[in-house]
Amino acid sequence: MFFINENKTKYVSVAFYPARDYQPLVEFGAIRGRVQSLILADEQVAALADCLPAIRDSMCVGGDRVVIKCESSNFRMHTPRRHGAASLFVGTEYISLK
């Protein structure tokens, strides 16, 4: 498990999940207020890795940003239209990344 913020409320974990035939999967989670987590399969991790640099670049530009959208089966990620965090969806579940 790797914490991705200083107060250790958001994390990324790579693990084998017995309930999913011991597949190695990546979990993004937040433990502030209610617990939120998304578990990504290989193709979803690949889609995230492909689009993350463009989303990062779009979010780091001042003023109006270019909206970047990435989709792969039930996985989708997009930048906010103005200011805020990128949304990472798997089906109807989501987390926000700043």
SULTA-V176805 format. One record per pair of residues at least 6 apart in sequence whose C-alpha atoms are under 8 Angstrom apart, sorted by the first residue. I is the first residue (numbers start at 0). J is the second residue. D is the distance in Angstrom with one decimal. If there is no record, write none. Layout:
# SULTA-V176805
i:I j:J d:D
i:I j:J d:D
This chain:
# SULTA-V176805
i:0 j:10 d:6.7
i:0 j:11 d:5.8
i:0 j:12 d:4.3
i:0 j:13 d:6.8
i:1 j:10 d:5.5
i:1 j:11 d:5.2
i:1 j:12 d:6.1
i:2 j:8 d:7.3
i:2 j:9 d:5.8
i:2 j:10 d:4.2
i:2 j:11 d:6.4
i:3 j:9 d:5.6
i:3 j:10 d:5.3
i:3 j:11 d:7.1
i:4 j:10 d:7.7
i:8 j:29 d:5.5
i:8 j:30 d:5.0
i:8 j:31 d:5.9
i:9 j:27 d:7.6
i:9 j:28 d:5.6
i:9 j:29 d:4.3
i:9 j:30 d:6.4
i:10 j:27 d:5.9
i:10 j:28 d:5.3
i:10 j:29 d:6.5
i:11 j:25 d:7.0
i:11 j:26 d:5.6
i:11 j:27 d:4.7
i:11 j:28 d:6.5
i:12 j:25 d:5.7
i:12 j:26 d:5.0
i:12 j:27 d:6.6
i:13 j:23 d:6.7
i:13 j:24 d:5.8
i:13 j:25 d:4.6
i:13 j:26 d:6.3
i:14 j:23 d:5.4
i:14 j:24 d:5.7
i:14 j:25 d:6.7
i:14 j:26 d:7.9
i:15 j:21 d:4.9
i:15 j:22 d:5.2
i:15 j:23 d:4.4
i:15 j:24 d:6.3
i:16 j:22 d:5.9
i:16 j:23 d:6.7
i:16 j:24 d:7.2
i:23 j:40 d:7.9
i:24 j:38 d:6.5
i:24 j:39 d:5.8
i:24 j:40 d:5.4
i:24 j:41 d:7.0
i:25 j:38 d:5.6
i:25 j:39 d:5.1
i:25 j:40 d:6.8
i:25 j:44 d:7.4
i:26 j:36 d:6.6
i:26 j:37 d:5.5
i:26 j:38 d:4.3
i:26 j:39 d:6.1
i:27 j:36 d:5.4
i:27 j:37 d:5.3
i:27 j:38 d:6.5
i:28 j:34 d:7.4
i:28 j:35 d:5.5
i:28 j:36 d:4.0
i:28 j:37 d:6.4
i:28 j:94 d:7.6
i:29 j:35 d:5.2
i:29 j:36 d:6.3
i:29 j:94 d:7.9
i:35 j:93 d:7.9
i:35 j:94 d:7.0
i:36 j:93 d:7.8
i:36 j:94 d:7.2
i:37 j:89 d:6.9
i:37 j:92 d:7.2
i:37 j:93 d:7.0
i:37 j:94 d:7.4
i:39 j:89 d:7.9
i:42 j:71 d:7.6
i:43 j:71 d:6.6
i:43 j:74 d:6.2
i:46 j:69 d:7.2
i:46 j:70 d:7.3
i:46 j:71 d:6.6
i:47 j:69 d:7.8
i:47 j:76 d:7.7
i:50 j:69 d:6.4
i:53 j:67 d:7.2
i:54 j:67 d:6.0
i:54 j:77 d:7.3
i:54 j:78 d:6.1
i:54 j:85 d:7.7
i:57 j:64 d:5.8
i:57 j:65 d:5.9
i:57 j:66 d:7.3
i:57 j:67 d:7.5
i:57 j:78 d:7.5
i:58 j:64 d:6.8
i:58 j:78 d:7.0
i:58 j:82 d:7.9
i:62 j:81 d:7.8
i:63 j:80 d:7.7
i:63 j:81 d:6.2
i:64 j:80 d:6.7
i:64 j:81 d:6.6
i:65 j:80 d:7.6
i:66 j:77 d:6.9
i:66 j:78 d:5.5
i:66 j:79 d:6.8
i:66 j:80 d:6.1
i:67 j:77 d:5.4
i:67 j:78 d:5.6
i:68 j:75 d:7.2
i:68 j:76 d:5.8
i:68 j:77 d:4.4
i:68 j:78 d:6.9
i:69 j:75 d:5.4
i:69 j:76 d:5.2
i:69 j:77 d:6.3
i:70 j:76 d:6.6
i:73 j:88 d:7.8
i:73 j:89 d:5.5
i:73 j:90 d:5.0
i:74 j:87 d:7.7
i:74 j:88 d:5.7
i:74 j:89 d:4.6
i:74 j:90 d:6.5
i:75 j:87 d:6.1
i:75 j:88 d:5.2
i:75 j:89 d:6.6
i:76 j:85 d:7.0
i:76 j:86 d:5.6
i:76 j:87 d:4.5
i:76 j:88 d:6.0
i:77 j:85 d:5.7
i:77 j:86 d:5.7
i:77 j:87 d:7.0
i:78 j:84 d:6.9
i:78 j:85 d:4.5
i:78 j:86 d:6.6
i:79 j:85 d:5.7
i:79 j:86 d:7.5
i:83 j:97 d:7.0
i:84 j:95 d:5.6
i:84 j:96 d:5.2
i:84 j:97 d:4.5
i:85 j:95 d:5.5
i:85 j:96 d:5.1
i:85 j:97 d:6.3
i:86 j:93 d:6.7
i:86 j:94 d:6.0
i:86 j:95 d:4.6
i:86 j:96 d:6.3
i:87 j:93 d:5.4
i:87 j:94 d:5.4
i:87 j:95 d:6.1
i:87 j:96 d:7.4
i:88 j:94 d:6.8
